Amino acid sequence: EARTFAGEGDGNAAQWLAIPSNMADYQRLDELVDVLEAVLGSQEAREGTLRPHPGSSVAALNHLKRLQGQGSRAPELRARFQRVFESFAEHAERDLQRMNLRHHAVLLNALVYQQEREWGGDTVQKVIRPLCHKVVDEVTTHLQRAGGEGGAVESMATVGTLCNALARLRRGEEALLRPLARLVVTSMQGQSLSSLNAAMVMNAFARLGHSDEPLTRAVSEKVLRIPAARWRGAGGARDLSTVANALSKQPAVPGMVFRHLATVAQSLASQDVHFGGQAIGNILNAFARVDSNDKELFECMEGVCLRTSPSDFDAQGVSTVLNAFAKQAVGGHQA
């Protein structure tokens, strides 16, 4: 199935290349690459009379990223993937001005993913630079548009994705982080916060070493409203470990927030959720860092440790867990 995208204010859909509308249904990288190669190899694309709609370029890059692991041990498929990815990245670069902040967040996330795995080449670097400048402009525009009226100005999924990408890119300049923190706070007004978005936002600012009291206070308040039942499965355990670890590095987080997170941990443990060595270490380290004396939490995590395979822990994880229990032992809890 293929369709064209007109987009708001972009005129007739006929000016855009037909791109598959069902890319989310593809589960094999070779099949997705096949269809995208056909799009790029069409006569209209070769002659430059038509190009992908900006939104569909971003969607193509996002779905290529989703499946790219399948090309890790297939050199020929990986080479084809890289050619298609770079072609759509070049199209995206030319249309940055046509995109909204959601497009920019998803695009940046896909590009950073390639950079981390050294799959992207010079094209990725070429697009990331102007994209970061555009993100600063977009964040500022969103704040101006809010105009002090309150209410959400961007979805938390978009803001969380953007924060996560910038942290992985290590873009920690104040000129970006201060307005981004304000955007997060403004966007949270009137919206619920998922455990995943809370984790992405707080982890991003923690990784970049940026402390923002209004942001920490706003996220803390939202975290308190996420009931334990909404932290589900192994993903919920990872989100819990990330949120706890990030908040433990911020000053003046109310004790009730960590009491709530302890309840979440105990709820997950009671369901025999698999935490994994890294999550266990992060949770214990976070509660030890804030000098928590929550005996039930540490006893609960002892049980989680004992039922977790030793192979789940690397050397650093073992050290983190032992250090946290030792700190609690000094404080009166005998592990």
Phi and psi in degrees as GROMACS dihedral restraints (atoms count N, CA, C in turn):
[ dihedral_restraints ]
;  ai    aj    ak    al  type     phi  dphi    fc
    3     4     5     6     1  -137.3    20    10
    4     5     6     7     1   152.1    20    10
    6     7     8     9     1  -149.1    20    10
    7     8     9    10     1   164.6    20    10
    9    10    11    12     1  -108.1    20    10
   10    11    12    13     1   160.8    20    10
   12    13    14    15     1  -120.0    20    10
   13    14    15    16     1   124.6    20    10
   15    16    17    18     1   -88.4    20    10
   16    17    18    19     1   -45.0    20    10
   18    19    20    21     1    74.9    20    10
   19    20    21    22     1   158.6    20    10
   21    22    23    24     1   -67.0    20    10
   22    23    24    25     1   125.6    20    10
   24    25    26    27     1    70.9    20    10
   25    26    27    28     1    12.6    20    10
   27    28    29    30     1  -100.0    20    10
   28    29    30    31     1     4.8    20    10
   30    31    32    33     1    80.8    20    10
   31    32    33    34     1  -153.2    20    10
   33    34    35    36     1   -71.1    20    10
   34    35    36    37     1   138.9    20    10
   36    37    38    39     1   -63.3    20    10
   37    38    39    40     1   -20.1    20    10
   39    40    41    42     1   -65.7    20    10
   40    41    42    43     1   -13.8    20    10
   42    43    44    45     1   -81.1    20    10
   43    44    45    46     1    -5.8    20    10
   45    46    47    48     1  -110.5    20    10
   46    47    48    49     1   147.5    20    10
   48    49    50    51     1   -63.6    20    10
   49    50    51    52     1   144.5    20    10
   51    52    53    54     1   -74.3    20    10
   52    53    54    55     1   123.4    20    10
   54    55    56    57     1  -119.4    20    10
   55    56    57    58     1   141.8    20    10
   57    58    59    60     1   -55.6    20    10
   58    59    60    61     1   134.1    20    10
   60    61    62    63     1   -88.7    20    10
   61    62    63    64     1    -7.5    20    10
   63    64    65    66     1  -113.6    20    10
   64    65    66    67     1    35.0    20    10
   66    67    68    69     1   -60.7    20    10
   67    68    69    70     1   -28.2    20    10
   69    70    71    72     1   -65.3    20    10
   70    71    72    73     1   -20.6    20    10
   72    73    74    75     1   -81.3    20    10
   73    74    75    76     1   -16.4    20    10
   75    76    77    78     1   -73.1    20    10
   76    77    78    79     1   131.0    20    10
   78    79    80    81     1  -115.8    20    10
   79    80    81    82     1    -3.6    20    10
   81    82    83    84     1  -120.6    20    10
   82    83    84    85     1   127.3    20    10
   84    85    86    87     1   -61.9    20    10
   85    86    87    88     1   -41.2    20    10
   87    88    89    90     1   -62.0    20    10
   88    89    90    91     1   -35.9    20    10
   90    91    92    93     1   -70.7    20    10
   91    92    93    94     1   -39.2    20    10
   93    94    95    96     1   -66.8    20    10
   94    95    96    97     1   -42.0    20    10
   96    97    98    99     1   -62.7    20    10
   97    98    99   100     1   -40.0    20    10
   99   100   101   102     1   -54.8    20    10
  100   101   102   103     1   -50.6    20    10
  102   103   104   105     1   -71.4    20    10
  103   104   105   106     1   -34.9    20    10
  105   106   107   108     1   -74.1    20    10
  106   107   108   109     1   -32.8    20    10
  108   109   110   111     1   -62.8    20    10
  109   110   111   112     1   -38.0    20    10
  111   112   113   114     1   -64.6    20    10
  112   113   114   115     1   -38.5    20    10
  114   115   116   117     1   -63.1    20    10
  115   116   117   118     1   -49.0    20    10
  117   118   119   120     1   -70.0    20    10
  118   119   120   121     1   -23.0    20    10
  120   121   122   123     1   -92.3    20    10
  121   122   123   124     1     1.9    20    10
  123   124   125   126     1   -66.1    20    10
  124   125   126   127     1   158.3    20    10
  126   127   128   129     1   -59.7    20    10
  127   128   129   130     1   -40.4    20    10
  129   130   131   132     1   -64.0    20    10
  130   131   132   133     1   -38.8    20    10
  132   133   134   135     1   -69.9    20    10
  133   134   135   136     1   -42.9    20    10
  135   136   137   138     1   -64.2    20    10
  136   137   138   139     1   -37.8    20    10
  138   139   140   141     1   -83.8    20    10
  139   140   141   142     1   -10.8    20    10
  141   142   143   144     1    77.9    20    10
  142   143   144   145     1    14.3    20    10
  144   145   146   147     1   -79.2    20    10
  145   146   147   148     1   -26.0    20    10
  147   148   149   150     1  -132.3    20    10
  148   149   150   151     1   153.0    20    10
  150   151   152   153     1  -141.6    20    10
  151   152   153   154     1   164.5    20    10
  153   154   155   156     1   -65.4    20    10
  154   155   156   157     1   145.0    20    10
  156   157   158   159     1   -62.5    20    10
  157   158   159   160     1   143.9    20    10
  159   160   161   162     1   -52.0    20    10
  160   161   162   163     1   -41.6    20    10
  162   163   164   165     1   -65.4    20    10
  163   164   165   166     1   -36.2    20    10
  165   166   167   168     1   -77.0    20    10
  166   167   168   169     1   -27.8    20    10
  168   169   170   171     1   -62.2    20    10
  169   170   171   172     1   -44.9    20    10
  171   172   173   174     1   -64.7    20    10
  172   173   174   175     1   -42.1    20    10
  174   175   176   177     1   -62.1    20    10
  175   176   177   178     1   -42.2    20    10
  177   178   179   180     1   -61.8    20    10
  178   179   180   181     1   -44.2    20    10
  180   181   182   183     1   -63.9    20    10
  181   182   183   184     1   -39.7    20    10
  183   184   185   186     1   -65.2    20    10
  184   185   186   187     1   -41.7    20    10
  186   187   188   189     1   -75.9    20    10
  187   188   189   190     1   -30.1    20    10
  189   190   191   192     1   -62.9    20    10
  190   191   192   193     1   -43.8    20    10
  192   193   194   195     1   -59.7    20    10
  193   194   195   196     1   -42.1    20    10
  195   196   197   198     1   -58.1    20    10
  196   197   198   199     1   -35.8    20    10
  198   199   200   201     1  -105.2    20    10
  199   200   201   202     1    -0.9    20    10
  201   202   203   204     1   -65.0    20    10
  202   203   204   205     1   -20.9    20    10
  204   205   206   207     1   -57.6    20    10
  205   206   207   208     1   -25.4    20    10
  207   208   209   210     1   -69.2    20    10
  208   209   210   211     1   -14.9    20    10
  210   211   212   213     1   -96.1    20    10
  211   212   213   214     1     1.1    20    10
  213   214   215   216     1   -60.0    20    10
  214   215   216   217     1   -39.1    20    10
  216   217   218   219     1  -111.1    20    10
  217   218   219   220     1    21.3    20    10
  219   220   221   222     1  -129.4    20    10
  220   221   222   223     1    86.6    20    10
  222   223   224   225     1   -53.1    20    10
  223   224   225   226     1   -42.4    20    10
  225   226   227   228     1   -65.8    20    10
  226   227   228   229     1   -43.6    20    10
  228   229   230   231     1   -65.3    20    10
  229   230   231   232     1   -38.6    20    10
  231   232   233   234     1   -62.6    20    10
  232   233   234   235     1   -41.1    20    10
  234   235   236   237     1   -63.4    20    10
  235   236   237   238     1   -42.5    20    10
  237   238   239   240     1   -64.1    20    10
  238   239   240   241     1   -43.2    20    10
  240   241   242   243     1   -55.2    20    10
  241   242   243   244     1   -48.1    20    10
  243   244   245   246     1   -63.1    20    10
  244   245   246   247     1   -39.3    20    10
  246   247   248   249     1   -64.5    20    10
  247   248   249   250     1   -44.5    20    10
  249   250   251   252     1   -67.0    20    10
  250   251   252   253     1   -43.3    20    10
  252   253   254   255     1   -59.9    20    10
  253   254   255   256     1   -46.4    20    10
  255   256   257   258     1   -66.0    20    10
  256   257   258   259     1   -35.1    20    10
  258   259   260   261     1   -63.3    20    10
  259   260   261   262     1   -46.5    20    10
  261   262   263   264     1   -69.6    20    10
  262   263   264   265     1   -31.9    20    10
  264   265   266   267     1   -64.9    20    10
  265   266   267   268     1   -38.3    20    10
  267   268   269   270     1   -66.5    20    10
  268   269   270   271     1   -40.3    20    10
  270   271   272   273     1   -62.0    20    10
  271   272   273   274     1   -42.5    20    10
  273   274   275   276     1   -62.8    20    10
  274   275   276   277     1   -40.4    20    10
  276   277   278   279     1   -59.5    20    10
  277   278   279   280     1   -40.8    20    10
  279   280   281   282     1   -68.2    20    10
  280   281   282   283     1   -20.5    20    10
  282   283   284   285     1  -114.6    20    10
  283   284   285   286     1    22.0    20    10
  285   286   287   288     1   -56.4    20    10
  286   287   288   289     1   -36.4    20    10
  288   289   290   291     1   -68.1    20    10
  289   290   291   292     1   -21.8    20    10
  291   292   293   294     1   -86.1    20    10
  292   293   294   295     1    -9.6    20    10
  294   295   296   297     1   -92.4    20    10
  295   296   297   298     1   157.2    20    10
  297   298   299   300     1   -98.8    20    10
  298   299   300   301     1  -179.5    20    10
  300   301   302   303     1   -65.5    20    10
  301   302   303   304     1   -33.9    20    10
  303   304   305   306     1   -62.0    20    10
  304   305   306   307     1   -43.7    20    10
  306   307   308   309     1   -59.8    20    10
  307   308   309   310     1   -44.7    20    10
  309   310   311   312     1   -62.5    20    10
  310   311   312   313     1   -40.0    20    10
  312   313   314   315     1   -64.6    20    10
  313   314   315   316     1   -47.6    20    10
  315   316   317   318     1   -66.2    20    10
  316   317   318   319     1   -40.6    20    10
  318   319   320   321     1   -62.6    20    10
  319   320   321   322     1   -47.5    20    10
  321   322   323   324     1   -62.4    20    10
  322   323   324   325     1   -39.8    20    10
  324   325   326   327     1   -61.6    20    10
  325   326   327   328     1   -42.7    20    10
  327   328   329   330     1   -66.1    20    10
  328   329   330   331     1   -39.7    20    10
  330   331   332   333     1   -69.7    20    10
  331   332   333   334     1   -41.9    20    10
  333   334   335   336     1   -63.7    20    10
  334   335   336   337     1   -37.3    20    10
  336   337   338   339     1   -58.3    20    10
  337   338   339   340     1   -42.1    20    10
  339   340   341   342     1   -67.4    20    10
  340   341   342   343     1   -41.1    20    10
  342   343   344   345     1   -61.9    20    10
  343   344   345   346     1   -41.4    20    10
  345   346   347   348     1   -63.0    20    10
  346   347   348   349     1   -31.9    20    10
  348   349   350   351     1   -99.9    20    10
  349   350   351   352     1     4.0    20    10
  351   352   353   354     1    56.4    20    10
  352   353   354   355     1    39.1    20    10
  354   355   356   357     1  -101.7    20    10
  355   356   357   358     1   -13.9    20    10
  357   358   359   360     1   -88.3    20    10
  358   359   360   361     1   -27.3    20    10
  360   361   362   363     1    70.6    20    10
  361   362   363   364     1  -164.3    20    10
  363   364   365   366     1   -66.3    20    10
  364   365   366   367     1   -29.0    20    10
  366   367   368   369     1   -61.8    20    10
  367   368   369   370     1   -41.9    20    10
  369   370   371   372     1   -60.2    20    10
  370   371   372   373     1   -48.2    20    10
  372   373   374   375     1   -61.3    20    10
  373   374   375   376     1   -38.1    20    10
  375   376   377   378     1   -63.4    20    10
  376   377   378   379     1   -35.1    20    10
  378   379   380   381     1   -84.5    20    10
  379   380   381   382     1   -35.6    20    10
  381   382   383   384     1   -59.9    20    10
  382   383   384   385     1   -41.5    20    10
  384   385   386   387     1   -59.0    20    10
  385   386   387   388     1   -57.4    20    10
  387   388   389   390     1   -66.9    20    10
  388   389   390   391     1   -28.1    20    10
  390   391   392   393     1   -64.9    20    10
  391   392   393   394     1   -40.9    20    10
  393   394   395   396     1   -63.3    20    10
  394   395   396   397     1   -40.2    20    10
  396   397   398   399     1   -62.9    20    10
  397   398   399   400     1   -40.8    20    10
  399   400   401   402     1   -66.0    20    10
  400   401   402   403     1   -36.3    20    10
  402   403   404   405     1   -61.8    20    10
  403   404   405   406     1   -43.4    20    10
  405   406   407   408     1   -57.9    20    10
  406   407   408   409     1   -45.4    20    10
  408   409   410   411     1   -62.5    20    10
  409   410   411   412     1   -43.0    20    10
  411   412   413   414     1   -65.5    20    10
  412   413   414   415     1   -41.9    20    10
  414   415   416   417     1   -62.2    20    10
  415   416   417   418     1   -44.3    20    10
  417   418   419   420     1   -61.6    20    10
  418   419   420   421     1   -42.8    20    10
  420   421   422   423     1   -61.7    20    10
  421   422   423   424     1   -42.3    20    10
  423   424   425   426     1   -62.3    20    10
  424   425   426   427     1   -40.5    20    10
  426   427   428   429     1   -66.5    20    10
  427   428   429   430     1   -40.3    20    10
  429   430   431   432     1   -65.5    20    10
  430   431   432   433     1   -37.7    20    10
  432   433   434   435     1   -65.4    20    10
  433   434   435   436     1   -34.0    20    10
  435   436   437   438     1   -62.5    20    10
  436   437   438   439     1   -36.6    20    10
  438   439   440   441     1    55.1    20    10
  439   440   441   442     1    28.0    20    10
  441   442   443   444     1    74.7    20    10
  442   443   444   445     1     6.4    20    10
  444   445   446   447     1   -79.8    20    10
  445   446   447   448     1   -13.8    20    10
  447   448   449   450     1    79.3    20    10
  448   449   450   451     1  -176.7    20    10
  450   451   452   453     1    84.9    20    10
  451   452   453   454     1   164.1    20    10
  453   454   455   456     1   -72.6    20    10
  454   455   456   457     1   136.2    20    10
  456   457   458   459     1  -112.5    20    10
  457   458   459   460     1   -10.1    20    10
  459   460   461   462     1  -158.5    20    10
  460   461   462   463     1   149.7    20    10
  462   463   464   465     1   -68.2    20    10
  463   464   465   466     1   148.3    20    10
  465   466   467   468     1   -68.6    20    10
  466   467   468   469     1   -26.2    20    10
  468   469   470   471     1   -63.4    20    10
  469   470   471   472     1   -42.2    20    10
  471   472   473   474     1   -66.3    20    10
  472   473   474   475     1   -46.6    20    10
  474   475   476   477     1   -63.4    20    10
  475   476   477   478     1   -41.9    20    10
  477   478   479   480     1   -63.5    20    10
  478   479   480   481     1   -43.6    20    10
  480   481   482   483     1   -62.0    20    10
  481   482   483   484     1   -42.4    20    10
  483   484   485   486     1   -64.2    20    10
  484   485   486   487     1   -46.1    20    10
  486   487   488   489     1   -59.7    20    10
  487   488   489   490     1   -44.5    20    10
  489   490   491   492     1   -61.8    20    10
  490   491   492   493     1   -44.1    20    10
  492   493   494   495     1   -65.1    20    10
  493   494   495   496     1   -43.5    20    10
  495   496   497   498     1   -65.5    20    10
  496   497   498   499     1   -36.2    20    10
  498   499   500   501     1   -65.6    20    10
  499   500   501   502     1   -43.4    20    10
  501   502   503   504     1   -67.6    20    10
  502   503   504   505     1   -27.1    20    10
  504   505   506   507     1   -81.8    20    10
  505   506   507   508     1   -11.0    20    10
  507   508   509   510     1    62.8    20    10
  508   509   510   511     1    38.3    20    10
  510   511   512   513     1   -90.6    20    10
  511   512   513   514     1    91.0    20    10
  513   514   515   516     1  -110.3    20    10
  514   515   516   517     1    21.5    20    10
  516   517   518   519     1   -71.6    20    10
  517   518   519   520     1   143.1    20    10
  519   520   521   522     1   -59.1    20    10
  520   521   522   523     1   -34.8    20    10
  522   523   524   525     1   -60.1    20    10
  523   524   525   526     1   -24.5    20    10
  525   526   527   528     1   -98.8    20    10
  526   527   528   529     1   -43.0    20    10
  528   529   530   531     1   -69.6    20    10
  529   530   531   532     1   -36.7    20    10
  531   532   533   534     1   -63.0    20    10
  532   533   534   535     1   -52.7    20    10
  534   535   536   537     1   -65.7    20    10
  535   536   537   538     1   -32.0    20    10
  537   538   539   540     1   -65.3    20    10
  538   539   540   541     1   -41.2    20    10
  540   541   542   543     1   -61.8    20    10
  541   542   543   544     1   -40.9    20    10
  543   544   545   546     1   -64.2    20    10
  544   545   546   547     1   -38.8    20    10
  546   547   548   549     1   -64.0    20    10
  547   548   549   550     1   -40.7    20    10
  549   550   551   552     1   -60.5    20    10
  550   551   552   553     1   -48.4    20    10
  552   553   554   555     1   -61.9    20    10
  553   554   555   556     1   -45.8    20    10
  555   556   557   558     1   -64.3    20    10
  556   557   558   559     1   -39.9    20    10
  558   559   560   561     1   -69.8    20    10
  559   560   561   562     1   -26.5    20    10
  561   562   563   564     1   -73.5    20    10
  562   563   564   565     1   -18.7    20    10
  564   565   566   567     1   -66.5    20    10
  565   566   567   568     1   122.3    20    10
  567   568   569   570     1    83.4    20    10
  568   569   570   571     1     0.6    20    10
  570   571   572   573     1  -120.0    20    10
  571   572   573   574     1   146.5    20    10
  573   574   575   576     1   -79.6    20    10
  574   575   576   577     1   160.9    20    10
  576   577   578   579     1  -120.2    20    10
  577   578   579   580     1   124.4    20    10
  579   580   581   582     1   -79.8    20    10
  580   581   582   583     1   161.2    20    10
  582   583   584   585     1   -61.7    20    10
  583   584   585   586     1   -36.5    20    10
  585   586   587   588     1   -66.1    20    10
  586   587   588   589     1   -45.2    20    10
  588   589   590   591     1   -67.8    20    10
  589   590   591   592     1   -37.5    20    10
  591   592   593   594     1   -60.0    20    10
  592   593   594   595     1   -42.2    20    10
  594   595   596   597     1   -65.2    20    10
  595   596   597   598     1   -45.5    20    10
  597   598   599   600     1   -63.5    20    10
  598   599   600   601     1   -43.4    20    10
  600   601   602   603     1   -66.0    20    10
  601   602   603   604     1   -53.1    20    10
  603   604   605   606     1   -68.8    20    10
  604   605   606   607     1   -36.9    20    10
  606   607   608   609     1   -64.9    20    10
  607   608   609   610     1   -37.6    20    10
  609   610   611   612     1   -61.4    20    10
  610   611   612   613     1   -49.8    20    10
  612   613   614   615     1   -69.5    20    10
  613   614   615   616     1   -32.3    20    10
  615   616   617   618     1   -67.0    20    10
  616   617   618   619     1   -43.9    20    10
  618   619   620   621     1   -63.4    20    10
  619   620   621   622     1   -32.2    20    10
  621   622   623   624     1   -88.2    20    10
  622   623   624   625     1     1.7    20    10
  624   625   626   627     1    67.9    20    10
  625   626   627   628     1    27.1    20    10
  627   628   629   630     1  -106.8    20    10
  628   629   630   631     1   121.4    20    10
  630   631   632   633     1  -105.5    20    10
  631   632   633   634     1   126.7    20    10
  633   634   635   636     1  -135.6    20    10
  634   635   636   637     1   109.8    20    10
  636   637   638   639     1   -61.8    20    10
  637   638   639   640     1   -46.2    20    10
  639   640   641   642     1   -60.6    20    10
  640   641   642   643     1   -37.8    20    10
  642   643   644   645     1   -65.8    20    10
  643   644   645   646     1   -48.5    20    10
  645   646   647   648     1   -60.8    20    10
  646   647   648   649     1   -41.4    20    10
  648   649   650   651     1   -64.8    20    10
  649   650   651   652     1   -43.5    20    10
  651   652   653   654     1   -66.3    20    10
  652   653   654   655     1   -43.4    20    10
  654   655   656   657     1   -66.5    20    10
  655   656   657   658     1   -40.8    20    10
  657   658   659   660     1   -58.7    20    10
  658   659   660   661     1   -43.4    20    10
  660   661   662   663     1   -63.2    20    10
  661   662   663   664     1   -39.7    20    10
  663   664   665   666     1   -70.2    20    10
  664   665   666   667     1   -38.8    20    10
  666   667   668   669     1   -60.6    20    10
  667   668   669   670     1   -38.8    20    10
  669   670   671   672     1   -61.2    20    10
  670   671   672   673     1   -23.2    20    10
  672   673   674   675     1   -93.8    20    10
  673   674   675   676     1    -0.5    20    10
  675   676   677   678     1   -90.0    20    10
  676   677   678   679     1   106.4    20    10
  678   679   680   681     1   -64.9    20    10
  679   680   681   682     1   155.2    20    10
  681   682   683   684     1   -55.7    20    10
  682   683   684   685     1   -33.0    20    10
  684   685   686   687     1   -65.7    20    10
  685   686   687   688     1   -18.8    20    10
  687   688   689   690     1   -90.2    20    10
  688   689   690   691     1    -3.3    20    10
  690   691   692   693     1   -96.5    20    10
  691   692   693   694     1    99.3    20    10
  693   694   695   696     1  -112.3    20    10
  694   695   696   697     1   137.9    20    10
  696   697   698   699     1    61.0    20    10
  697   698   699   700     1  -162.5    20    10
  699   700   701   702     1   -63.3    20    10
  700   701   702   703     1   -34.2    20    10
  702   703   704   705     1   -63.7    20    10
  703   704   705   706     1   -40.3    20    10
  705   706   707   708     1   -64.3    20    10
  706   707   708   709     1   -36.9    20    10
  708   709   710   711     1   -65.1    20    10
  709   710   711   712     1   -40.9    20    10
  711   712   713   714     1   -64.7    20    10
  712   713   714   715     1   -43.6    20    10
  714   715   716   717     1   -61.2    20    10
  715   716   717   718     1   -43.3    20    10
  717   718   719   720     1   -58.7    20    10
  718   719   720   721     1   -46.1    20    10
  720   721   722   723     1   -64.0    20    10
  721   722   723   724     1   -38.2    20    10
  723   724   725   726     1   -69.3    20    10
  724   725   726   727     1   -45.8    20    10
  726   727   728   729     1   -63.8    20    10
  727   728   729   730     1   -46.7    20    10
  729   730   731   732     1   -61.5    20    10
  730   731   732   733     1   -44.2    20    10
  732   733   734   735     1   -62.6    20    10
  733   734   735   736     1   -44.3    20    10
  735   736   737   738     1   -68.4    20    10
  736   737   738   739     1   -44.7    20    10
  738   739   740   741     1   -66.7    20    10
  739   740   741   742     1   -30.3    20    10
  741   742   743   744     1   -67.3    20    10
  742   743   744   745     1   -17.0    20    10
  744   745   746   747     1   -91.8    20    10
  745   746   747   748     1    -4.8    20    10
  747   748   749   750     1   -99.3    20    10
  748   749   750   751     1   145.4    20    10
  750   751   752   753     1   -77.0    20    10
  751   752   753   754     1   151.6    20    10
  753   754   755   756     1    59.2    20    10
  754   755   756   757     1    37.1    20    10
  756   757   758   759     1   -80.6    20    10
  757   758   759   760     1   126.5    20    10
  759   760   761   762     1   -56.7    20    10
  760   761   762   763     1   142.6    20    10
  762   763   764   765     1   -60.3    20    10
  763   764   765   766     1   -28.3    20    10
  765   766   767   768     1   -64.1    20    10
  766   767   768   769     1   -25.6    20    10
  768   769   770   771     1   -66.3    20    10
  769   770   771   772     1   -44.7    20    10
  771   772   773   774     1   -72.2    20    10
  772   773   774   775     1   -29.8    20    10
  774   775   776   777     1   -65.3    20    10
  775   776   777   778     1   -38.7    20    10
  777   778   779   780     1   -66.3    20    10
  778   779   780   781     1   -43.1    20    10
  780   781   782   783     1   -64.7    20    10
  781   782   783   784     1   -32.9    20    10
  783   784   785   786     1   -64.8    20    10
  784   785   786   787     1   -39.6    20    10
  786   787   788   789     1   -62.5    20    10
  787   788   789   790     1   -40.1    20    10
  789   790   791   792     1   -62.0    20    10
  790   791   792   793     1   -45.4    20    10
  792   793   794   795     1   -59.6    20    10
  793   794   795   796     1   -44.2    20    10
  795   796   797   798     1   -67.0    20    10
  796   797   798   799     1   -36.0    20    10
  798   799   800   801     1   -64.2    20    10
  799   800   801   802     1   -45.2    20    10
  801   802   803   804     1   -64.2    20    10
  802   803   804   805     1   -42.3    20    10
  804   805   806   807     1   -63.5    20    10
  805   806   807   808     1   -36.2    20    10
  807   808   809   810     1   -66.7    20    10
  808   809   810   811     1   -19.0    20    10
  810   811   812   813     1   -96.2    20    10
  811   812   813   814     1     8.4    20    10
  813   814   815   816     1    58.5    20    10
  814   815   816   817     1    34.9    20    10
  816   817   818   819     1   -67.3    20    10
  817   818   819   820     1   141.3    20    10
  819   820   821   822     1   -80.1    20    10
  820   821   822   823     1   114.9    20    10
  822   823   824   825     1   -83.6    20    10
  823   824   825   826     1   -43.0    20    10
  825   826   827   828     1    87.4    20    10
  826   827   828   829     1   151.3    20    10
  828   829   830   831     1   -60.2    20    10
  829   830   831   832     1   -41.9    20    10
  831   832   833   834     1   -66.4    20    10
  832   833   834   835     1   -42.9    20    10
  834   835   836   837     1   -64.1    20    10
  835   836   837   838     1   -41.7    20    10
  837   838   839   840     1   -59.1    20    10
  838   839   840   841     1   -47.9    20    10
  840   841   842   843     1   -61.1    20    10
  841   842   843   844     1   -43.2    20    10
  843   844   845   846     1   -63.5    20    10
  844   845   846   847     1   -42.6    20    10
  846   847   848   849     1   -64.9    20    10
  847   848   849   850     1   -49.5    20    10
  849   850   851   852     1   -62.7    20    10
  850   851   852   853     1   -42.9    20    10
  852   853   854   855     1   -63.5    20    10
  853   854   855   856     1   -39.1    20    10
  855   856   857   858     1   -62.7    20    10
  856   857   858   859     1   -47.2    20    10
  858   859   860   861     1   -69.7    20    10
  859   860   861   862     1   -32.9    20    10
  861   862   863   864     1   -68.4    20    10
  862   863   864   865     1   -37.1    20    10
  864   865   866   867     1   -63.8    20    10
  865   866   867   868     1   -36.1    20    10
  867   868   869   870     1   -91.8    20    10
  868   869   870   871     1    13.5    20    10
  870   871   872   873     1    57.1    20    10
  871   872   873   874     1    40.5    20    10
  873   874   875   876     1   -70.2    20    10
  874   875   876   877     1   137.2    20    10
  876   877   878   879     1  -109.5    20    10
  877   878   879   880     1    31.4    20    10
  879   880   881   882     1   -76.8    20    10
  880   881   882   883     1    92.6    20    10
  882   883   884   885     1   -60.1    20    10
  883   884   885   886     1   -41.0    20    10
  885   886   887   888     1   -64.7    20    10
  886   887   888   889     1   -37.1    20    10
  888   889   890   891     1   -63.9    20    10
  889   890   891   892     1   -46.7    20    10
  891   892   893   894     1   -68.9    20    10
  892   893   894   895     1   -35.3    20    10
  894   895   896   897     1   -66.8    20    10
  895   896   897   898     1   -38.9    20    10
  897   898   899   900     1   -61.7    20    10
  898   899   900   901     1   -45.4    20    10
  900   901   902   903     1   -71.0    20    10
  901   902   903   904     1   -25.8    20    10
  903   904   905   906     1   -60.0    20    10
  904   905   906   907     1   -45.2    20    10
  906   907   908   909     1   -63.0    20    10
  907   908   909   910     1   -39.3    20    10
  909   910   911   912     1   -63.2    20    10
  910   911   912   913     1   -43.6    20    10
  912   913   914   915     1   -58.7    20    10
  913   914   915   916     1   -45.6    20    10
  915   916   917   918     1   -66.2    20    10
  916   917   918   919     1   -28.2    20    10
  918   919   920   921     1   -96.4    20    10
  919   920   921   922     1     4.9    20    10
  921   922   923   924     1   -95.9    20    10
  922   923   924   925     1   134.7    20    10
  924   925   926   927     1   -61.1    20    10
  925   926   927   928     1   136.8    20    10
  927   928   929   930     1   -55.0    20    10
  928   929   930   931     1   -29.0    20    10
  930   931   932   933     1   -67.6    20    10
  931   932   933   934     1   -14.9    20    10
  933   934   935   936     1   -75.0    20    10
  934   935   936   937     1   -15.7    20    10
  936   937   938   939     1  -105.5    20    10
  937   938   939   940     1   129.5    20    10
  939   940   941   942     1   -91.9    20    10
  940   941   942   943     1  -179.3    20    10
  942   943   944   945     1   -61.2    20    10
  943   944   945   946     1   -41.0    20    10
  945   946   947   948     1   -66.1    20    10
  946   947   948   949     1   -39.4    20    10
  948   949   950   951     1   -62.8    20    10
  949   950   951   952     1   -42.7    20    10
  951   952   953   954     1   -60.4    20    10
  952   953   954   955     1   -44.1    20    10
  954   955   956   957     1   -62.0    20    10
  955   956   957   958     1   -42.2    20    10
  957   958   959   960     1   -63.8    20    10
  958   959   960   961     1   -45.2    20    10
  960   961   962   963     1   -63.1    20    10
  961   962   963   964     1   -48.1    20    10
  963   964   965   966     1   -62.9    20    10
  964   965   966   967     1   -39.9    20    10
  966   967   968   969     1   -63.3    20    10
  967   968   969   970     1   -41.4    20    10
  969   970   971   972     1   -65.0    20    10
  970   971   972   973     1   -44.9    20    10
  972   973   974   975     1   -65.7    20    10
  973   974   975   976     1   -37.6    20    10
  975   976   977   978     1   -63.8    20    10
  976   977   978   979     1   -40.9    20    10
  978   979   980   981     1   -63.8    20    10
  979   980   981   982     1   -39.0    20    10
  981   982   983   984     1   -68.2    20    10
  982   983   984   985     1   -36.0    20    10
  984   985   986   987     1   -61.5    20    10
  985   986   987   988     1   -40.8    20    10
  987   988   989   990     1   -63.5    20    10
  988   989   990   991     1   -33.1    20    10
  990   991   992   993     1   -82.3    20    10
  991   992   993   994     1    -1.2    20    10
  993   994   995   996     1   120.0    20    10
  994   995   996   997     1    -9.7    20    10
  996   997   998   999     1   -97.6    20    10
  997   998   999  1000     1   122.4    20    10
  999  1000  1001  1002     1   -92.7    20    10
 1000  1001  1002  1003     1   108.4    20    10
